[in-house]
């Protein structure tokens, strides 16, 4: 009788432990909505559009996780510095940022204003810019975002 009083609680603990660590469903980890790190370009764009209109916009790049820190470190090593030097005023720490700015400016200049103000057209422009960045730079970019936009 004494053995049963000891065996039953021990058996319940073992069964509970087996369930918790082996049989219980694993918690579902939600997938992040934005994978990677968002780099907001520090200087805004002023773009000439068709029909004498212009757009003022800010842009951001979604970079692969850890890319920016690694790229800055590589740029510093290539120039023989311990840390990357100060970028020019209005530019951030992203290597090849000037090339990205040129691609965005070239891609949007002389576009009709409607292509920037309509969502579907704007998304197509962002994808077009993304393809050019992937083909013309060494930046490990996943997406291009136009974060603020004013057309006049």
BAPA-338877 format. One record per residue (C-alpha): x, y, z. Coordinates in nm, 3 decimals. Layout:
BEGIN
{atom {X Y Z}};
...
This chain:
BEGIN
{atom {0.000 0.000 0.000}};
{atom {0.284 0.240 0.084}};
{atom {0.449 0.165 -0.252}};
{atom {0.132 0.255 -0.441}};
{atom {0.111 0.593 -0.264}};
{atom {0.465 0.671 -0.387}};
{atom {0.441 0.509 -0.732}};
{atom {0.119 0.684 -0.843}};
{atom {0.247 1.047 -0.794}};
{atom {0.583 0.959 -0.950}};
{atom {0.407 0.794 -1.243}};
{atom {0.182 1.100 -1.289}};
{atom {0.488 1.328 -1.289}};
{atom {0.663 1.112 -1.549}};
{atom {0.354 1.100 -1.774}};
{atom {0.306 1.477 -1.741}};
{atom {0.673 1.540 -1.827}};
{atom {0.659 1.313 -2.130}};
{atom {0.348 1.492 -2.253}};
{atom {0.491 1.840 -2.196}};
{atom {0.829 1.777 -2.361}};
{atom {0.742 1.518 -2.627}};
{atom {0.373 1.500 -2.713}};
{atom {0.247 1.854 -2.657}};
{atom {0.213 2.065 -2.974}};
{atom {0.500 2.304 -3.030}};
{atom {0.413 2.674 -3.003}};
{atom {0.373 2.844 -3.338}};
{atom {0.629 3.121 -3.384}};
{atom {0.475 3.390 -3.603}};
{atom {0.669 3.477 -3.917}};
{atom {0.784 3.841 -3.910}};
{atom {0.592 4.064 -4.148}};
{atom {0.914 4.237 -4.253}};
{atom {1.218 4.016 -4.259}};
{atom {1.545 4.201 -4.259}};
{atom {1.638 4.550 -4.151}};
{atom {1.491 4.872 -4.287}};
{atom {1.744 5.137 -4.392}};
{atom {1.580 5.478 -4.437}};
{atom {1.780 5.692 -4.675}};
{atom {1.851 6.011 -4.481}};
{atom {1.815 6.263 -4.764}};
{atom {1.483 6.307 -4.945}};
{atom {1.444 6.313 -5.325}};
{atom {1.312 6.596 -5.538}};
{atom {1.214 6.447 -5.874}};
{atom {1.101 6.625 -6.193}};
{atom {0.795 6.456 -6.338}};
{atom {0.611 6.500 -6.670}};
{atom {0.398 6.807 -6.742}};
{atom {0.604 7.036 -6.518}};
{atom {0.511 6.851 -6.200}};
{atom {0.752 6.732 -5.935}};
{atom {0.759 6.484 -5.650}};
{atom {0.926 6.499 -5.314}};
{atom {0.976 6.158 -5.159}};
{atom {1.173 5.962 -4.906}};
{atom {1.291 5.609 -4.975}};
{atom {1.391 5.313 -4.765}};
{atom {1.551 4.980 -4.844}};
{atom {1.471 4.650 -4.677}};
{atom {1.812 4.484 -4.645}};
{atom {1.892 4.126 -4.551}};
{atom {1.937 4.093 -4.174}};
{atom {2.287 4.202 -4.070}};
{atom {2.383 4.326 -4.417}};
{atom {2.437 4.691 -4.326}};
{atom {2.675 4.629 -4.036}};
{atom {2.875 4.381 -4.244}};
{atom {2.889 4.613 -4.547}};
{atom {3.009 4.907 -4.336}};
{atom {3.276 4.686 -4.178}};
{atom {3.395 4.564 -4.521}};
{atom {3.406 4.920 -4.658}};
{atom {3.616 5.031 -4.362}};
{atom {3.853 4.736 -4.403}};
{atom {3.890 4.803 -4.775}};
{atom {3.987 5.164 -4.707}};
{atom {4.230 5.060 -4.432}};
{atom {4.036 5.233 -4.154}};
{atom {3.924 5.082 -3.826}};
{atom {3.579 5.238 -3.871}};
{atom {3.409 5.382 -4.174}};
{atom {3.463 5.756 -4.217}};
{atom {3.186 6.013 -4.200}};
{atom {2.968 6.001 -4.511}};
{atom {2.898 6.327 -4.696}};
{atom {2.620 6.546 -4.557}};
{atom {2.280 6.400 -4.636}};
{atom {2.413 6.049 -4.695}};
{atom {2.397 5.754 -4.460}};
{atom {2.636 5.471 -4.388}};
{atom {2.520 5.244 -4.671}};
{atom {2.804 5.173 -4.914}};
{atom {2.699 5.251 -5.274}};
{atom {2.420 5.477 -5.147}};
{atom {2.499 5.731 -5.418}};
{atom {2.438 5.464 -5.684}};
{atom {2.103 5.377 -5.525}};
{atom {2.006 5.745 -5.519}};
{atom {2.099 5.775 -5.889}};
{atom {1.891 5.466 -5.976}};
{atom {1.586 5.600 -5.791}};
{atom {1.623 5.945 -5.949}};
{atom {1.675 5.805 -6.301}};
{atom {1.384 5.561 -6.266}};
{atom {1.134 5.824 -6.153}};
{atom {1.239 6.130 -6.354}};
{atom {0.991 6.223 -6.629}};
{atom {0.728 5.974 -6.508}};
{atom {0.364 6.088 -6.514}};
{atom {0.246 6.206 -6.170}};
{atom {-0.031 5.946 -6.174}};
{atom {0.219 5.660 -6.167}};
{atom {0.337 5.779 -5.825}};
{atom {-0.004 5.864 -5.681}};
{atom {-0.179 5.537 -5.774}};
{atom {-0.084 5.243 -5.553}};
{atom {-0.056 4.974 -5.824}};
{atom {0.160 5.195 -6.045}};
{atom {0.376 5.301 -5.751}};
{atom {0.434 4.936 -5.653}};
{atom {0.543 4.862 -6.011}};
{atom {0.788 5.153 -5.995}};
{atom {0.926 5.024 -5.664}};
{atom {0.976 4.677 -5.815}};
{atom {1.147 4.830 -6.117}};
{atom {1.384 5.023 -5.888}};
{atom {1.447 4.705 -5.687}};
{atom {1.547 4.511 -6.001}};
{atom {1.786 4.787 -6.107}};
{atom {1.947 4.799 -5.760}};
{atom {1.990 4.420 -5.764}};
{atom {2.152 4.431 -6.111}};
{atom {2.360 4.747 -6.081}};
{atom {2.489 4.735 -5.721}};
{atom {2.633 4.488 -5.471}};
{atom {2.369 4.573 -5.211}};
{atom {2.179 4.277 -5.066}};
{atom {1.835 4.439 -5.090}};
{atom {1.499 4.266 -5.050}};
{atom {1.256 4.552 -5.112}};
{atom {1.232 4.924 -5.193}};
{atom {0.983 5.146 -5.013}};
{atom {0.871 5.500 -5.088}};
{atom {0.799 5.608 -4.731}};
{atom {0.679 5.967 -4.778}};
{atom {0.548 6.111 -5.102}};
{atom {0.415 6.446 -5.215}};
{atom {0.335 6.526 -5.579}};
{atom {0.274 6.880 -5.696}};
